[in-house]
């Protein structure tokens, strides 16, 4: 997984996919975060993007991502 591995190689992420009837269960475990605050922030981010992925996986359109700057915007 390429998400921040160069910046934080000691904060591993494990992703597993398991059959769940006609669906697939995605399980994500992200370890090695330095504080409860970091855990909370990462949890919020993972939930945000995994929810969007779930909509897309069902063939839907999650719409514009409110966390991604539009053209000409900077964060």
Secondary structure, DSSP 8 states (H G I E B T S, - for coil): --SSTTT-TTS-EEEEEEEETTEEEEEEEE---SSHHHHHHHHHHHHHHHHHHHHHHTT----S-TTS--TT---
